[in-house]
Amino acid sequence: MLSAGDKGSVFWPGEVSILEIAELSMHRARILARISYASDGYIVINTHVQANPLCGTRGASYEDWMSSVKMDTPPQPILAADKSLVVPMVIRITDLHVDGIIWLCWTDQSPHFSLAFVSDPLVNVSVSSSFDCMAKVKQSLQEEIEQEIRKALLKTIPEAARSYR
């Protein structure tokens, strides 16, 4: 599901501000610009994941089990699933905010143009899921999605721009 958020059914474009035109001729161009985008839209991903229970005592956490192991006391029993436990998972990605400076270069000697961010443009993205009650899972999911968005901004989008003709 993809939603435009509170602004209605229209996704608002980001802003582009030209900071410097380093070179501009009939045969080449080098432009330094700032790209800014803040969205109130969101993406909801419905998927399934495999979960493996770690502790056998009701109410005990993994951290409780680890502390009992470190204190040389008899550890709580660990359950091992004899078959996969597949559970539904809902991930909601919101509040994407990108603000970065890019170089945009073009030359007539090549049919391609290049686009490169000067630094990491990702300012914020919020991730929530049906596993938010587990702090380690929440943190891991947040970090993984941030990493994938950074990869898209810093590598995938520039590669796509380079291959555009």
N, C-alpha and C positions, 0 to 999 in steps of 0.2 A: 504494500500500500504506500502511496506517495501522496502527501498532503501539502497544500500551500500554507497551512497554518492560519493565523489570525488575519492575514492580509487579504484573504479571499481566495479565489481560484487562480490568481495570476502569480507566478513566481517573479519576483522583482529582480532585475538584472543588477549586477555589481557595478561599481564605479571604477573608471579608468581615468587617471590623471597623468598627463605627460609631464614629466619632470625635466627632461633634457632631450634635445635632439642633437646627438653627438655628431651625426653625419647624415646628410640628406642630399642625394643627387639622383640623376636618372638611372644610375647603375647600382646604387647601394643605399641602404638606410640602416642607421643604428639609433635606436630610441630607448631611453630609460623611462619607465613608467611605473606608477603605483597602481596596483589592483586591490580593490577592497570589496568584500562581499560578506554580508551578514544576513542570515536567513532565519525566519521563524517557522519555516516548513519543517517537515520531519519525514523520515522513512521508517516504516515498520517492517521487520523481517520475521516471518513465521517459519521456524525450522524445527528440527529434531536433533537432539544430542544424546550421546551415550554417557550415562552417569554410573559411576561405580562407588557404592557406599564404602566408607573407610572404617567406621567405628561400630562396635556391636552394642554399646551401652546407650540406652535412650537418653538423649539430652547431652551426651558428651560430644565434644568437638575434637577435631584433629589436633588442635593445639593442646587440649587437655591430655590426649593420648600421648603426644610427644613429651609433655612435661613429666608424665608418669614414667616414661622410658628413661629420661635423663636422671630422674631421682632414684634410680635403681629399685623401684618398687614394681611389683607385678603389673605389667601393662594390661590394659583392657583388651578383650579379644577383638580381633579384626574380622570383619565379614568379607568373604570373597564371593562375588556373584558367580553362580554356575552358568548363567546365560546373560546376554546383554540386557541392560535396562535402558531402554530408549524412552526419553521423556521429551515432551514439547518444550520449545524455548521461543520466547518472543523477545526480539531486540528492537529497541526504538532509538534512532539516532536523530538528535535535535540540536538546535543552536549552533549550526556551523558558522564559524566566523573566520574568514581568511583576509589577511592584510599583508601584502608583500610588494617588494620592488622587483621588477623584471627588466631584463634586457631583451629587446626584440630586434633581431638583425635580419637583413635581407640583402642579397646580391643577385645581379642578373646573370652571373656566371654559374649559378646553381638555381634550379627551379624550386628550391626549398627555402624556408625561412627558419630561423632558430629562435627559441624562446627559453630563457633561463631565469629562474628566481635567484636573486642575490643572496637571500637567506631563507630560512624556514618560514613560510607564509601562514602556517596554521596557528591561529590565535586560540581558538576554542572549538570544541565539539563535545556535546553531552551524550553519553551512552547509558541507557538503562535497559534492564532485561528482567525476565522472570526469575533470575538467580541473584538479584540485588541483595537478598538477605545473607548471602555468603560474601563477605568482604573481599576475600582473595580472588574469587571468581569475578566479582564486579571490577576490581582493579585490573585484573588481567585482561578482561574484555575491553575495558576503556583503553588500555595501553595498546592492545592489538589493533583496534579500529583506528586510533590516532596514527599508529605506524603505517597502516595501509593507506590512509588519506594522505599522509606526508609523501609516501612512495608515489601515489598518483600525481600529486602536485609537482614534485621535484624530478620525477623520472618519466612516468607514463605520459602525462600531458605534453611535456617537451618533445618526447619521441614521436608522439602523434602529430605535433606541429611540424616536426622535421620531415615527416613522410607525406604531409599534405602537399598536393600539387595544384 
